Amino acid sequence: HVQLVESGGGSVQPGGALRLSCAYSGVISFISCMGWFRQAPGKAREGIAVIDSDGDTAYAESMKDRFTISVDNAKNTLYLQMNSLKPEDTATYYCAADPDVRCLGGAGRLRDSEYKYWGQGTQVTVS
């Protein structure tokens, strides 16, 4: 079992930056892929970025210029650095993990339905 706890959300003005954190615990050695997703009001949850155990990353095309995913295994923490934030980035942000998703090249790597473990989410408001 894996536990994920997000933090770092809040309110920021357009053009600002935030860094989200996701503390993970439990049996993580079998996890193949971790990622960040978001869900805006009235919209489907969408994938932002994923990272595998080797630190290799993949991004949704629309996110790669402003968002950066990283992991610090010594701290058991996944991060999402968000820069040049826009009002349309307002959403609840979630981290997720799965033992079977292929981060690199997997067709479902940015599809939320592929992920088994989820955090509770952290709210980001840009206005």
Phi and psi in radians as a Rosetta constraint file:
Dihedral C 1 N 2 CA 2 C 2 CIRCULARHARMONIC -2.196 0.35
Dihedral N 2 CA 2 C 2 N 3 CIRCULARHARMONIC 2.388 0.35
Dihedral C 2 N 3 CA 3 C 3 CIRCULARHARMONIC -1.979 0.35
Dihedral N 3 CA 3 C 3 N 4 CIRCULARHARMONIC 2.416 0.35
Dihedral C 3 N 4 CA 4 C 4 CIRCULARHARMONIC -2.276 0.35
Dihedral N 4 CA 4 C 4 N 5 CIRCULARHARMONIC 2.288 0.35
Dihedral C 4 N 5 CA 5 C 5 CIRCULARHARMONIC -2.327 0.35
Dihedral N 5 CA 5 C 5 N 6 CIRCULARHARMONIC 1.999 0.35
Dihedral C 5 N 6 CA 6 C 6 CIRCULARHARMONIC -1.510 0.35
Dihedral N 6 CA 6 C 6 N 7 CIRCULARHARMONIC 2.700 0.35
Dihedral C 6 N 7 CA 7 C 7 CIRCULARHARMONIC -2.736 0.35
Dihedral N 7 CA 7 C 7 N 8 CIRCULARHARMONIC 2.978 0.35
Dihedral C 7 N 8 CA 8 C 8 CIRCULARHARMONIC 1.788 0.35
Dihedral N 8 CA 8 C 8 N 9 CIRCULARHARMONIC -0.075 0.35
Dihedral C 8 N 9 CA 9 C 9 CIRCULARHARMONIC -1.259 0.35
Dihedral N 9 CA 9 C 9 N 10 CIRCULARHARMONIC 3.001 0.35
Dihedral C 9 N 10 CA 10 C 10 CIRCULARHARMONIC 2.852 0.35
Dihedral N 10 CA 10 C 10 N 11 CIRCULARHARMONIC -2.883 0.35
Dihedral C 10 N 11 CA 11 C 11 CIRCULARHARMONIC -1.813 0.35
Dihedral N 11 CA 11 C 11 N 12 CIRCULARHARMONIC 2.402 0.35
Dihedral C 11 N 12 CA 12 C 12 CIRCULARHARMONIC -2.548 0.35
Dihedral N 12 CA 12 C 12 N 13 CIRCULARHARMONIC 2.652 0.35
Dihedral C 12 N 13 CA 13 C 13 CIRCULARHARMONIC -1.400 0.35
Dihedral N 13 CA 13 C 13 N 14 CIRCULARHARMONIC 2.715 0.35
Dihedral C 13 N 14 CA 14 C 14 CIRCULARHARMONIC -0.949 0.35
Dihedral N 14 CA 14 C 14 N 15 CIRCULARHARMONIC 2.419 0.35
Dihedral C 14 N 15 CA 15 C 15 CIRCULARHARMONIC 1.583 0.35
Dihedral N 15 CA 15 C 15 N 16 CIRCULARHARMONIC -0.189 0.35
Dihedral C 15 N 16 CA 16 C 16 CIRCULARHARMONIC -1.411 0.35
Dihedral N 16 CA 16 C 16 N 17 CIRCULARHARMONIC -3.079 0.35
Dihedral C 16 N 17 CA 17 C 17 CIRCULARHARMONIC -2.368 0.35
Dihedral N 17 CA 17 C 17 N 18 CIRCULARHARMONIC 2.680 0.35
Dihedral C 17 N 18 CA 18 C 18 CIRCULARHARMONIC -2.510 0.35
Dihedral N 18 CA 18 C 18 N 19 CIRCULARHARMONIC 2.644 0.35
Dihedral C 18 N 19 CA 19 C 19 CIRCULARHARMONIC -2.106 0.35
Dihedral N 19 CA 19 C 19 N 20 CIRCULARHARMONIC 2.074 0.35
Dihedral C 19 N 20 CA 20 C 20 CIRCULARHARMONIC -1.579 0.35
Dihedral N 20 CA 20 C 20 N 21 CIRCULARHARMONIC 2.558 0.35
Dihedral C 20 N 21 CA 21 C 21 CIRCULARHARMONIC -2.126 0.35
Dihedral N 21 CA 21 C 21 N 22 CIRCULARHARMONIC 2.622 0.35
Dihedral C 21 N 22 CA 22 C 22 CIRCULARHARMONIC -2.377 0.35
Dihedral N 22 CA 22 C 22 N 23 CIRCULARHARMONIC 1.841 0.35
Dihedral C 22 N 23 CA 23 C 23 CIRCULARHARMONIC -1.425 0.35
Dihedral N 23 CA 23 C 23 N 24 CIRCULARHARMONIC 2.226 0.35
Dihedral C 23 N 24 CA 24 C 24 CIRCULARHARMONIC -2.051 0.35
Dihedral N 24 CA 24 C 24 N 25 CIRCULARHARMONIC 2.606 0.35
Dihedral C 24 N 25 CA 25 C 25 CIRCULARHARMONIC -2.647 0.35
Dihedral N 25 CA 25 C 25 N 26 CIRCULARHARMONIC 2.963 0.35
Dihedral C 25 N 26 CA 26 C 26 CIRCULARHARMONIC 1.789 0.35
Dihedral N 26 CA 26 C 26 N 27 CIRCULARHARMONIC -2.769 0.35
Dihedral C 26 N 27 CA 27 C 27 CIRCULARHARMONIC -1.494 0.35
Dihedral N 27 CA 27 C 27 N 28 CIRCULARHARMONIC 1.552 0.35
Dihedral C 27 N 28 CA 28 C 28 CIRCULARHARMONIC -1.721 0.35
Dihedral N 28 CA 28 C 28 N 29 CIRCULARHARMONIC -0.105 0.35
Dihedral C 28 N 29 CA 29 C 29 CIRCULARHARMONIC -1.096 0.35
Dihedral N 29 CA 29 C 29 N 30 CIRCULARHARMONIC -0.443 0.35
Dihedral C 29 N 30 CA 30 C 30 CIRCULARHARMONIC -1.600 0.35
Dihedral N 30 CA 30 C 30 N 31 CIRCULARHARMONIC -0.009 0.35
Dihedral C 30 N 31 CA 31 C 31 CIRCULARHARMONIC -1.292 0.35
Dihedral N 31 CA 31 C 31 N 32 CIRCULARHARMONIC 2.244 0.35
Dihedral C 31 N 32 CA 32 C 32 CIRCULARHARMONIC -1.695 0.35
Dihedral N 32 CA 32 C 32 N 33 CIRCULARHARMONIC -0.438 0.35
Dihedral C 32 N 33 CA 33 C 33 CIRCULARHARMONIC -2.666 0.35
Dihedral N 33 CA 33 C 33 N 34 CIRCULARHARMONIC 2.416 0.35
Dihedral C 33 N 34 CA 34 C 34 CIRCULARHARMONIC -2.209 0.35
Dihedral N 34 CA 34 C 34 N 35 CIRCULARHARMONIC 2.658 0.35
Dihedral C 34 N 35 CA 35 C 35 CIRCULARHARMONIC -2.742 0.35
Dihedral N 35 CA 35 C 35 N 36 CIRCULARHARMONIC 3.015 0.35
Dihedral C 35 N 36 CA 36 C 36 CIRCULARHARMONIC -2.019 0.35
Dihedral N 36 CA 36 C 36 N 37 CIRCULARHARMONIC 2.427 0.35
Dihedral C 36 N 37 CA 37 C 37 CIRCULARHARMONIC -2.316 0.35
Dihedral N 37 CA 37 C 37 N 38 CIRCULARHARMONIC 2.890 0.35
Dihedral C 37 N 38 CA 38 C 38 CIRCULARHARMONIC -2.543 0.35
Dihedral N 38 CA 38 C 38 N 39 CIRCULARHARMONIC 2.725 0.35
Dihedral C 38 N 39 CA 39 C 39 CIRCULARHARMONIC -2.437 0.35
Dihedral N 39 CA 39 C 39 N 40 CIRCULARHARMONIC 2.039 0.35
Dihedral C 39 N 40 CA 40 C 40 CIRCULARHARMONIC -1.530 0.35
Dihedral N 40 CA 40 C 40 N 41 CIRCULARHARMONIC 2.727 0.35
Dihedral C 40 N 41 CA 41 C 41 CIRCULARHARMONIC -0.964 0.35
Dihedral N 41 CA 41 C 41 N 42 CIRCULARHARMONIC 2.245 0.35
Dihedral C 41 N 42 CA 42 C 42 CIRCULARHARMONIC 1.348 0.35
Dihedral N 42 CA 42 C 42 N 43 CIRCULARHARMONIC 0.098 0.35
Dihedral C 42 N 43 CA 43 C 43 CIRCULARHARMONIC -2.130 0.35
Dihedral N 43 CA 43 C 43 N 44 CIRCULARHARMONIC 2.811 0.35
Dihedral C 43 N 44 CA 44 C 44 CIRCULARHARMONIC -1.283 0.35
Dihedral N 44 CA 44 C 44 N 45 CIRCULARHARMONIC 2.711 0.35
Dihedral C 44 N 45 CA 45 C 45 CIRCULARHARMONIC -1.235 0.35
Dihedral N 45 CA 45 C 45 N 46 CIRCULARHARMONIC 2.377 0.35
Dihedral C 45 N 46 CA 46 C 46 CIRCULARHARMONIC -2.188 0.35
Dihedral N 46 CA 46 C 46 N 47 CIRCULARHARMONIC 2.591 0.35
Dihedral C 46 N 47 CA 47 C 47 CIRCULARHARMONIC -1.404 0.35
Dihedral N 47 CA 47 C 47 N 48 CIRCULARHARMONIC 2.503 0.35
Dihedral C 47 N 48 CA 48 C 48 CIRCULARHARMONIC -1.910 0.35
Dihedral N 48 CA 48 C 48 N 49 CIRCULARHARMONIC -0.995 0.35
Dihedral C 48 N 49 CA 49 C 49 CIRCULARHARMONIC -2.801 0.35
Dihedral N 49 CA 49 C 49 N 50 CIRCULARHARMONIC 2.690 0.35
Dihedral C 49 N 50 CA 50 C 50 CIRCULARHARMONIC -2.344 0.35
Dihedral N 50 CA 50 C 50 N 51 CIRCULARHARMONIC 2.772 0.35
Dihedral C 50 N 51 CA 51 C 51 CIRCULARHARMONIC -2.546 0.35
Dihedral N 51 CA 51 C 51 N 52 CIRCULARHARMONIC 2.456 0.35
Dihedral C 51 N 52 CA 52 C 52 CIRCULARHARMONIC -1.787 0.35
Dihedral N 52 CA 52 C 52 N 53 CIRCULARHARMONIC -3.070 0.35
Dihedral C 52 N 53 CA 53 C 53 CIRCULARHARMONIC -1.203 0.35
Dihedral N 53 CA 53 C 53 N 54 CIRCULARHARMONIC -0.302 0.35
Dihedral C 53 N 54 CA 54 C 54 CIRCULARHARMONIC -1.583 0.35
Dihedral N 54 CA 54 C 54 N 55 CIRCULARHARMONIC -0.037 0.35
Dihedral C 54 N 55 CA 55 C 55 CIRCULARHARMONIC 1.521 0.35
Dihedral N 55 CA 55 C 55 N 56 CIRCULARHARMONIC 0.090 0.35
Dihedral C 55 N 56 CA 56 C 56 CIRCULARHARMONIC -1.340 0.35
Dihedral N 56 CA 56 C 56 N 57 CIRCULARHARMONIC 2.484 0.35
Dihedral C 56 N 57 CA 57 C 57 CIRCULARHARMONIC -2.172 0.35
Dihedral N 57 CA 57 C 57 N 58 CIRCULARHARMONIC 2.791 0.35
Dihedral C 57 N 58 CA 58 C 58 CIRCULARHARMONIC -2.552 0.35
Dihedral N 58 CA 58 C 58 N 59 CIRCULARHARMONIC 2.555 0.35
Dihedral C 58 N 59 CA 59 C 59 CIRCULARHARMONIC -2.256 0.35
Dihedral N 59 CA 59 C 59 N 60 CIRCULARHARMONIC 2.667 0.35
Dihedral C 59 N 60 CA 60 C 60 CIRCULARHARMONIC -1.170 0.35
Dihedral N 60 CA 60 C 60 N 61 CIRCULARHARMONIC 2.455 0.35
Dihedral C 60 N 61 CA 61 C 61 CIRCULARHARMONIC -0.960 0.35
Dihedral N 61 CA 61 C 61 N 62 CIRCULARHARMONIC -0.680 0.35
Dihedral C 61 N 62 CA 62 C 62 CIRCULARHARMONIC -1.357 0.35
Dihedral N 62 CA 62 C 62 N 63 CIRCULARHARMONIC -0.150 0.35
Dihedral C 62 N 63 CA 63 C 63 CIRCULARHARMONIC -1.857 0.35
Dihedral N 63 CA 63 C 63 N 64 CIRCULARHARMONIC -0.311 0.35
Dihedral C 63 N 64 CA 64 C 64 CIRCULARHARMONIC -1.194 0.35
Dihedral N 64 CA 64 C 64 N 65 CIRCULARHARMONIC -0.373 0.35
Dihedral C 64 N 65 CA 65 C 65 CIRCULARHARMONIC -1.396 0.35
Dihedral N 65 CA 65 C 65 N 66 CIRCULARHARMONIC -0.425 0.35
Dihedral C 65 N 66 CA 66 C 66 CIRCULARHARMONIC -2.064 0.35
Dihedral N 66 CA 66 C 66 N 67 CIRCULARHARMONIC -0.294 0.35
Dihedral C 66 N 67 CA 67 C 67 CIRCULARHARMONIC -1.986 0.35
Dihedral N 67 CA 67 C 67 N 68 CIRCULARHARMONIC 2.489 0.35
Dihedral C 67 N 68 CA 68 C 68 CIRCULARHARMONIC -2.341 0.35
Dihedral N 68 CA 68 C 68 N 69 CIRCULARHARMONIC 2.182 0.35
Dihedral C 68 N 69 CA 69 C 69 CIRCULARHARMONIC -1.714 0.35
Dihedral N 69 CA 69 C 69 N 70 CIRCULARHARMONIC 2.497 0.35
Dihedral C 69 N 70 CA 70 C 70 CIRCULARHARMONIC -2.685 0.35
Dihedral N 70 CA 70 C 70 N 71 CIRCULARHARMONIC 2.931 0.35
Dihedral C 70 N 71 CA 71 C 71 CIRCULARHARMONIC -2.476 0.35
Dihedral N 71 CA 71 C 71 N 72 CIRCULARHARMONIC 2.490 0.35
Dihedral C 71 N 72 CA 72 C 72 CIRCULARHARMONIC -2.085 0.35
Dihedral N 72 CA 72 C 72 N 73 CIRCULARHARMONIC 1.706 0.35
Dihedral C 72 N 73 CA 73 C 73 CIRCULARHARMONIC -1.177 0.35
Dihedral N 73 CA 73 C 73 N 74 CIRCULARHARMONIC -0.461 0.35
Dihedral C 73 N 74 CA 74 C 74 CIRCULARHARMONIC -1.171 0.35
Dihedral N 74 CA 74 C 74 N 75 CIRCULARHARMONIC -0.509 0.35
Dihedral C 74 N 75 CA 75 C 75 CIRCULARHARMONIC -1.790 0.35
Dihedral N 75 CA 75 C 75 N 76 CIRCULARHARMONIC 0.005 0.35
Dihedral C 75 N 76 CA 76 C 76 CIRCULARHARMONIC 0.914 0.35
Dihedral N 76 CA 76 C 76 N 77 CIRCULARHARMONIC 0.827 0.35
Dihedral C 76 N 77 CA 77 C 77 CIRCULARHARMONIC -2.379 0.35
Dihedral N 77 CA 77 C 77 N 78 CIRCULARHARMONIC 2.336 0.35
Dihedral C 77 N 78 CA 78 C 78 CIRCULARHARMONIC -1.778 0.35
Dihedral N 78 CA 78 C 78 N 79 CIRCULARHARMONIC 2.474 0.35
Dihedral C 78 N 79 CA 79 C 79 CIRCULARHARMONIC -2.177 0.35
Dihedral N 79 CA 79 C 79 N 80 CIRCULARHARMONIC 2.716 0.35
Dihedral C 79 N 80 CA 80 C 80 CIRCULARHARMONIC -2.374 0.35
Dihedral N 80 CA 80 C 80 N 81 CIRCULARHARMONIC 1.911 0.35
Dihedral C 80 N 81 CA 81 C 81 CIRCULARHARMONIC -1.529 0.35
Dihedral N 81 CA 81 C 81 N 82 CIRCULARHARMONIC 2.183 0.35
Dihedral C 81 N 82 CA 82 C 82 CIRCULARHARMONIC -2.100 0.35
Dihedral N 82 CA 82 C 82 N 83 CIRCULARHARMONIC 2.126 0.35
Dihedral C 82 N 83 CA 83 C 83 CIRCULARHARMONIC -2.054 0.35
Dihedral N 83 CA 83 C 83 N 84 CIRCULARHARMONIC 2.828 0.35
Dihedral C 83 N 84 CA 84 C 84 CIRCULARHARMONIC 0.839 0.35
Dihedral N 84 CA 84 C 84 N 85 CIRCULARHARMONIC 0.903 0.35
Dihedral C 84 N 85 CA 85 C 85 CIRCULARHARMONIC -1.177 0.35
Dihedral N 85 CA 85 C 85 N 86 CIRCULARHARMONIC 2.549 0.35
Dihedral C 85 N 86 CA 86 C 86 CIRCULARHARMONIC -2.116 0.35
Dihedral N 86 CA 86 C 86 N 87 CIRCULARHARMONIC 2.759 0.35
Dihedral C 86 N 87 CA 87 C 87 CIRCULARHARMONIC -0.951 0.35
Dihedral N 87 CA 87 C 87 N 88 CIRCULARHARMONIC -0.577 0.35
Dihedral C 87 N 88 CA 88 C 88 CIRCULARHARMONIC -1.268 0.35
Dihedral N 88 CA 88 C 88 N 89 CIRCULARHARMONIC -0.099 0.35
Dihedral C 88 N 89 CA 89 C 89 CIRCULARHARMONIC -1.455 0.35
Dihedral N 89 CA 89 C 89 N 90 CIRCULARHARMONIC -0.093 0.35
Dihedral C 89 N 90 CA 90 C 90 CIRCULARHARMONIC -1.047 0.35
Dihedral N 90 CA 90 C 90 N 91 CIRCULARHARMONIC 2.150 0.35
Dihedral C 90 N 91 CA 91 C 91 CIRCULARHARMONIC -3.082 0.35
Dihedral N 91 CA 91 C 91 N 92 CIRCULARHARMONIC 2.984 0.35
Dihedral C 91 N 92 CA 92 C 92 CIRCULARHARMONIC -1.606 0.35
Dihedral N 92 CA 92 C 92 N 93 CIRCULARHARMONIC 2.257 0.35
Dihedral C 92 N 93 CA 93 C 93 CIRCULARHARMONIC -1.846 0.35
Dihedral N 93 CA 93 C 93 N 94 CIRCULARHARMONIC 2.343 0.35
Dihedral C 93 N 94 CA 94 C 94 CIRCULARHARMONIC -2.177 0.35
Dihedral N 94 CA 94 C 94 N 95 CIRCULARHARMONIC 2.535 0.35
Dihedral C 94 N 95 CA 95 C 95 CIRCULARHARMONIC -1.815 0.35
Dihedral N 95 CA 95 C 95 N 96 CIRCULARHARMONIC 2.694 0.35
Dihedral C 95 N 96 CA 96 C 96 CIRCULARHARMONIC -2.552 0.35
Dihedral N 96 CA 96 C 96 N 97 CIRCULARHARMONIC 2.756 0.35
Dihedral C 96 N 97 CA 97 C 97 CIRCULARHARMONIC -2.560 0.35
Dihedral N 97 CA 97 C 97 N 98 CIRCULARHARMONIC 2.664 0.35
Dihedral C 97 N 98 CA 98 C 98 CIRCULARHARMONIC -2.696 0.35
Dihedral N 98 CA 98 C 98 N 99 CIRCULARHARMONIC 2.543 0.35
Dihedral C 98 N 99 CA 99 C 99 CIRCULARHARMONIC -1.455 0.35
Dihedral N 99 CA 99 C 99 N 100 CIRCULARHARMONIC -0.198 0.35
Dihedral C 99 N 100 CA 100 C 100 CIRCULARHARMONIC -2.055 0.35
Dihedral N 100 CA 100 C 100 N 101 CIRCULARHARMONIC -0.321 0.35
Dihedral C 100 N 101 CA 101 C 101 CIRCULARHARMONIC -1.165 0.35
Dihedral N 101 CA 101 C 101 N 102 CIRCULARHARMONIC 2.335 0.35
Dihedral C 101 N 102 CA 102 C 102 CIRCULARHARMONIC -1.559 0.35
Dihedral N 102 CA 102 C 102 N 103 CIRCULARHARMONIC 1.930 0.35
Dihedral C 102 N 103 CA 103 C 103 CIRCULARHARMONIC -1.078 0.35
Dihedral N 103 CA 103 C 103 N 104 CIRCULARHARMONIC -0.727 0.35
Dihedral C 103 N 104 CA 104 C 104 CIRCULARHARMONIC -1.803 0.35
Dihedral N 104 CA 104 C 104 N 105 CIRCULARHARMONIC 2.003 0.35
Dihedral C 104 N 105 CA 105 C 105 CIRCULARHARMONIC 1.525 0.35
Dihedral N 105 CA 105 C 105 N 106 CIRCULARHARMONIC -0.201 0.35
Dihedral C 105 N 106 CA 106 C 106 CIRCULARHARMONIC -1.270 0.35
Dihedral N 106 CA 106 C 106 N 107 CIRCULARHARMONIC 2.321 0.35
Dihedral C 106 N 107 CA 107 C 107 CIRCULARHARMONIC -1.146 0.35
Dihedral N 107 CA 107 C 107 N 108 CIRCULARHARMONIC -0.482 0.35
Dihedral C 107 N 108 CA 108 C 108 CIRCULARHARMONIC -1.748 0.35
Dihedral N 108 CA 108 C 108 N 109 CIRCULARHARMONIC 0.219 0.35
Dihedral C 108 N 109 CA 109 C 109 CIRCULARHARMONIC -1.099 0.35
Dihedral N 109 CA 109 C 109 N 110 CIRCULARHARMONIC -0.448 0.35
Dihedral C 109 N 110 CA 110 C 110 CIRCULARHARMONIC -1.922 0.35
Dihedral N 110 CA 110 C 110 N 111 CIRCULARHARMONIC 0.342 0.35
Dihedral C 110 N 111 CA 111 C 111 CIRCULARHARMONIC -1.795 0.35
Dihedral N 111 CA 111 C 111 N 112 CIRCULARHARMONIC 2.102 0.35
Dihedral C 111 N 112 CA 112 C 112 CIRCULARHARMONIC -1.095 0.35
Dihedral N 112 CA 112 C 112 N 113 CIRCULARHARMONIC -0.513 0.35
Dihedral C 112 N 113 CA 113 C 113 CIRCULARHARMONIC -1.165 0.35
Dihedral N 113 CA 113 C 113 N 114 CIRCULARHARMONIC -0.243 0.35
Dihedral C 113 N 114 CA 114 C 114 CIRCULARHARMONIC -1.459 0.35
Dihedral N 114 CA 114 C 114 N 115 CIRCULARHARMONIC -0.213 0.35
Dihedral C 114 N 115 CA 115 C 115 CIRCULARHARMONIC -1.768 0.35
Dihedral N 115 CA 115 C 115 N 116 CIRCULARHARMONIC 2.354 0.35
Dihedral C 115 N 116 CA 116 C 116 CIRCULARHARMONIC -1.566 0.35
Dihedral N 116 CA 116 C 116 N 117 CIRCULARHARMONIC -0.675 0.35
Dihedral C 116 N 117 CA 117 C 117 CIRCULARHARMONIC -1.907 0.35
Dihedral N 117 CA 117 C 117 N 118 CIRCULARHARMONIC 2.362 0.35
Dihedral C 117 N 118 CA 118 C 118 CIRCULARHARMONIC -2.378 0.35
Dihedral N 118 CA 118 C 118 N 119 CIRCULARHARMONIC 2.564 0.35
Dihedral C 118 N 119 CA 119 C 119 CIRCULARHARMONIC -1.463 0.35
Dihedral N 119 CA 119 C 119 N 120 CIRCULARHARMONIC -3.128 0.35
Dihedral C 119 N 120 CA 120 C 120 CIRCULARHARMONIC -1.491 0.35
Dihedral N 120 CA 120 C 120 N 121 CIRCULARHARMONIC -0.248 0.35
Dihedral C 120 N 121 CA 121 C 121 CIRCULARHARMONIC 1.681 0.35
Dihedral N 121 CA 121 C 121 N 122 CIRCULARHARMONIC 2.693 0.35
Dihedral C 121 N 122 CA 122 C 122 CIRCULARHARMONIC -2.388 0.35
Dihedral N 122 CA 122 C 122 N 123 CIRCULARHARMONIC 2.366 0.35
Dihedral C 122 N 123 CA 123 C 123 CIRCULARHARMONIC -1.475 0.35
Dihedral N 123 CA 123 C 123 N 124 CIRCULARHARMONIC 2.337 0.35
Dihedral C 123 N 124 CA 124 C 124 CIRCULARHARMONIC -2.119 0.35
Dihedral N 124 CA 124 C 124 N 125 CIRCULARHARMONIC 2.199 0.35
Dihedral C 124 N 125 CA 125 C 125 CIRCULARHARMONIC -2.145 0.35
Dihedral N 125 CA 125 C 125 N 126 CIRCULARHARMONIC 2.177 0.35
Dihedral C 125 N 126 CA 126 C 126 CIRCULARHARMONIC -2.015 0.35
Dihedral N 126 CA 126 C 126 N 127 CIRCULARHARMONIC 1.934 0.35
